[in-house]
Amino acid sequence: MIMTVHAIEEMAEDDLDILDVEQAVLNGQVVRREKDDPRGTKYVIEGLATDGETSVGVVGRFQGSERYLIITLYEISKDE
């Protein structure tokens, strides 16, 4: 798993850390596939952070068979 600079900035802005992101990706669900990007299909994963309460959305794409590039991420508000 690798992250873009944008994803790292968003992580800090939402007061999340890498463990929160890993937890969300490893234990979350793919909720949407976006196939309209010429660079490849993007997968939106939603899962819980390490606190078990904060919902996190992670958007990324696979690079090869073993690398997942995180493009952006965000905390999902309870209103969404």
PLY file of the C-alpha trace (Angstrom):
ply
format ascii 1.0
element vertex 80
property float x
property float y
property float z
element edge 79
property int vertex1
property int vertex2
end_header
0.00 0.00 0.00
1.40 3.38 -1.00
-0.09 6.86 -0.65
-0.03 10.00 -2.75
1.00 13.30 -1.18
-2.62 14.39 -1.47
-3.77 11.36 0.55
-1.19 12.08 3.26
-2.38 15.68 3.47
-6.02 14.59 3.71
-5.13 12.06 6.40
-3.51 14.80 8.51
-6.38 17.22 7.88
-8.94 14.67 9.12
-6.76 13.82 12.15
-6.26 10.23 11.03
-3.06 8.21 11.06
-1.68 5.38 8.96
-3.06 2.74 11.32
-6.57 4.14 10.83
-6.16 3.93 7.06
-4.76 0.39 7.19
-7.59 -0.73 9.47
-10.21 0.75 7.12
-8.68 -0.87 4.02
-8.03 -4.28 5.54
-11.39 -4.62 7.30
-13.64 -2.41 5.17
-15.69 -3.09 2.07
-15.46 -1.95 -1.53
-18.60 0.16 -1.86
-18.04 1.51 -5.36
-15.94 0.96 -8.48
-15.27 3.98 -10.69
-14.32 2.88 -14.20
-14.37 6.28 -15.92
-10.68 7.13 -15.27
-8.36 6.34 -18.22
-5.58 5.51 -15.72
-7.56 2.57 -14.37
-10.45 1.56 -12.18
-10.65 3.30 -8.80
-12.03 1.46 -5.81
-13.79 3.23 -2.94
-13.40 1.35 0.33
-15.28 2.25 3.49
-14.25 0.93 6.87
-13.71 1.84 10.50
-10.62 3.47 11.97
-8.77 1.91 14.90
-11.17 3.50 17.40
-13.97 1.33 15.99
-16.24 4.37 15.58
-14.76 6.70 12.96
-15.79 5.78 9.41
-13.09 6.27 6.80
-13.40 6.37 3.01
-10.34 5.38 0.99
-10.07 5.87 -2.79
-7.34 4.08 -4.69
-6.35 1.87 -7.57
-4.26 -1.24 -7.98
-0.83 -0.95 -9.55
0.14 -4.42 -10.61
-1.11 -7.37 -8.65
0.21 -6.48 -5.21
0.24 -2.69 -4.79
-2.71 -0.50 -3.88
-2.16 3.23 -4.47
-4.26 5.38 -2.13
-5.23 8.51 -4.04
-7.30 10.21 -1.36
-9.11 9.46 1.85
-11.60 11.13 4.11
-13.52 10.80 7.32
-17.15 9.96 6.60
-19.37 12.24 8.65
-22.38 10.81 10.38
-24.58 13.03 8.19
-23.50 11.29 4.95
0 1
1 2
2 3
3 4
4 5
5 6
6 7
7 8
8 9
9 10
10 11
11 12
12 13
13 14
14 15
15 16
16 17
17 18
18 19
19 20
20 21
21 22
22 23
23 24
24 25
25 26
26 27
27 28
28 29
29 30
30 31
31 32
32 33
33 34
34 35
35 36
36 37
37 38
38 39
39 40
40 41
41 42
42 43
43 44
44 45
45 46
46 47
47 48
48 49
49 50
50 51
51 52
52 53
53 54
54 55
55 56
56 57
57 58
58 59
59 60
60 61
61 62
62 63
63 64
64 65
65 66
66 67
67 68
68 69
69 70
70 71
71 72
72 73
73 74
74 75
75 76
76 77
77 78
78 79
